[in-house]
Amino acid sequence: MKHTKRFCVLLLLVIVGCKPNSQPNAAEDPAVKTFEVQGILRGISPDHRTATIQHKTIPGYMPAMTMPFNVKVPQELDGIEIGADITFKLVVQTNEHWIQDIHFLALRIENMTNNAFAPRADVAELKPGDPLPDGEMMAENGKAIRFSDFRGKALAFTFFFSRCPLPDFCPRMASNFLKTRAALLSTPNAPTNWQFLSVSFDPGFDNPDVLAAYGNFARGTNADRWLFAAMPTNVLVSIAPKLDLMVVSEGGSITHNLRTVVLDPQGRIYRQLDGNQWTPQQLANAMLAAARSTPQP
């Protein structure tokens, strides 16, 4: 149970991620936390609103990782080159985060480019109507499962890893699933052939004990139609490029984007929701439509 004990400590750090939305005003949020951080700038989005940073350990919050951060003042990145050592403040609210007060320290010779985390251009992204390749995963109960096990149901699955602490990344996916499930259960005359699946891309840490503990926190005592599982690397390598899912492991850290997919009862792509700006109602609508869709010959 060593992993479970470690997880419980981490769980206290992400618990802020499943509360109602709020505006980015740190002074109004009693749960706000601010950290002084140092790292290496690895990438900048075209609008300068996101910076990918390989940061050092943040004591009391998270280990060293490479991950994208929301930037409060995009102009603070002007003139800072990729590969630069920087310092910044990380501000974490109840359900979102941002970085501010970004300062240049030095430019490293190794200088990694923006292409370091670029998706593969040689793999076509799946479109609505395309079948999802099958793949085996390890479920929270220790049993092997496959996507094909859910044929006959509308399946919504998203990707996460339990050590992700930023409230508007993995914890928001769990919070949105919780709200979507509540919406479906409260919809009059709604179909019942639907299922949620949260898939970890960190199988080395997210073993069945950790998945079960994370699941019990995310969904409470009600496990109805919501399962947690971990996807092995060989399956992830096959499926991720087809969903434009980015997962980069580097020195024990994980950089990733967010992808949530709805399959129809025949196992075909019905809709894909990218990022974290979609709402539980949008997902509920997609699930209801997928569950009611007519099988194709």
N, C-alpha and C positions, 0 to 999 in steps of 0.2 A: 504493500500500500504506500510505498515511498512516493510514487507519482501523485497519488491522491492528496497526500499531505502538502506537497509542493503546490499542487493546484489550488488548494484551499487558500493559501496565502495570496496567490495571484488573483483568485476570485474576488478577494476584498478590494483589489485594485481596479477591477472592471465593473464593479457593481453599479457605478454611477451611469453606466451606459444604457440602462433600460428605463429611464424616466422621461417625462414629457419634454418636447422640444422647447428651446428657449433661444433668445437672441444673444449674439456674442457680446455680452456686457459682463465682464468679470466681476465688477463691483456689486451686481445684483444677484449673483449666484453664490450661496453659502458653501457649495461643494467645490468651488474653484480651487485649483492647485496650480502653482507656478514653479517651474524648474529652470535652473541655469544649465545649459547644455553646450557641449563642444562636439564638433563632428566635421565630416568632409562632405562638401556639396557634390552630389553625384548626378543630379539632373534637375532641369527647370522646365516647367510646362510653358507652352507658347505665351500664355497670358500672365505668367509669373505668379499665378495664384496657388501653385503647388510646387514644392521643392522636395526632391528625393535626397535624403541625407543619411550617410553612414555615421551614426552617432555613437558616442561612448555610452557606457552604462549610466543610467539615470538613477542614482541611489534612491531607494524607496519607491520606485515606480516601475522601471523595466530594464532588462539587460540590454547590452549593446546590440543594435540592429541596424539594418538599412531599410528605410521605409519612407513613403511620401507624407509630407506634412502640409496642412493648409497654411497659407501665408496671409497674414492680416494686412500688411502694407506691401503690395507687389513691388513698389519702387525701391524697397530696401535691397532687392536682389540686383538692381541695376549696377553693372560694372564688376560684378563678382563672377569669376570664371569657374567653369566646372573643374573640380579637383581641388578647390580652395579649402583650406582649413577655416572654419567659421565658428563663432559662438552665437548663441541665440537664446531667447526665453521661450519655453514651451508652456502654454497656458491651456489647462484642461478644465472644461466645464462639465455640467451634468451630462450632456449628450453631444458635445462637440469639442474641438480643439483648434488651436492655431499657434503659429510661431510668430514672434515679433522681436524687435531690437536685434536684427541680424548684423553681425560685424565680421568683416574680413580679417583674418589673421595672417595667412601665408598661402602661396600657391604650391602645390605638390608637383614634383617632376613627373610622377606617373600619370597624372591628368587623364581621368576617365571621361569619355565623351557622352553626349546625350543618347547615343545608340546603345549604350550598355544594357538598357532594359527594354529595347525595342522588340515588339512582337515579331514572330516569324512571318516573312512576306511570302514564303513558298507554300503555306498551308491555307487553304480557303476556309473562311469562317462559315459555320453551318447557318443556314437560313430557315425561316419558318417552313415547315413541311418536310425538312430533312430528318432522317432517323438519327438518333443519338447512338454512337457506338456503345456497346455494352462494356461493362467493366466491373470487376469484383472489388469489394471493400470489406473492411472489418467493422461490424456494428458494435454498439455500446454493450450489447449482451454477449460479446465474444464470438458471435456467429458470422460467417461469411454471407454477404448479400450482394446482389447485382441490380443494376437499373431495371433489367427485364423482370425482376420479381414484382415490380409495381405495375405491370401491364394491366389494363382495365381501369386504371385510375389516372386522374390528372396529378402529375407529380411536380412539385416545386422544390428545387434544390439550390442551395447556395454554398459558397465556400468560406472557410474560416480557419483560424487556429486558436486554440484556447489561451495561448500566452499573449495574444494581441490585446493591448490595454486601451488603445485610443477609442473613446466612446462612439465616434461616428464611423468606425470601420466595422470590425467583426461584431462587437456588441450591438450595434445598430441593426445588423442583419438579423440577429436573434430577436431583438425587440420588435422588428417589423414582422417577423414570422409569428410571434406571439399575438400581435394585434390582428394580423390577417386571419389566423385561425379563429380568433374570437368573432371576427366579422362573418366568417363562413358559418360558424355554428349558430349564429343569431339570425341568419338570413332565412326568411320563411320559404318553405318548399325548395330549398337548395338541394342539389345533388349531394350524395354522400361519398361518391367515389373519388376521393382526393387524399393526398398524402404530402407531408413535408419531410425533407431530408436535408440535414445540415452536414456538409462534408468537410472534414479537416484535411488539409494538405501537409500536416505535420505528424505523420504516423509514428515517427520515432518517439515523440513525447505523448501524443494523444492516444494512449492505449485505451482499452475498454473501460478501465476504472476511471480514468480522467474524463473520457467522453460521457460516462454515466453521471459523474458529479457535475460536469458543465451543463449537461442536459437537464438535470434536476433543478439547477439554478435558473436556467433560461426559461423553462416552460412550467416550473413549479411542480406540483405533485401529479398533474394531469399530463400523461404521456400520449394521449389520444392522437393518433395519426401524425406523430412527429418523432422522427428517429435521428440519432446522431451516429456518424460513422467516420472512419478514416480511410483515405484513398492511398494505396501504395504508390510509390514513385513511378513504377513502370506503367501503371494505368494513367496516372496524371500526365506523364509525358505524351501519351497517345491522345488524350481528350482535351487537355488545356489549350493547345494551339487552335483547335477547331471551335472553341468558344471565345477566342481572343483573351483567354485568362493568362495573366502574367504571374508567375511564381518563381522567384529567384532566391535560392538559398546561398548565403555567403557568410562563412565564418560563424555558423550557428544562428544567424539572423535570417529573417524571411522578408522579402519585399514582394508585395502583391497588389493587384487591383481587385475590384469587386465585380462579380458576375452572379446574377440570379436567373435561373432558367425554369421555364414552365414547359413540361412535356404533356402532350395529349395522351389519352388512354392507349394509343398504339405505339407510344414511345418516340414520337416525333416532336421536333422543336415546335412549340406553339408560340412562345414569346420569350425574348431575353431582355432582362432589365439590367442595364449597366450602371455602375457607380452606386451612390448612396442617396440620391435625391428622389427616388421613386417612393410612393406612399403605400401603406398597407392596403388602402382601398383599390389602388391600381392593380396590385397583385391579386387581391380577392376577385376583382372583375375578370382578370385573365384566367384564374383558376376555375371560376364558374363557367366561363365560356369554353375552356378546354374540356372540362368534365362533361359538358353537354354536347360536345362536338360529335358529329356523325362519323362512324368508321368508314374509311375509304376502301373500295374493293381492291 
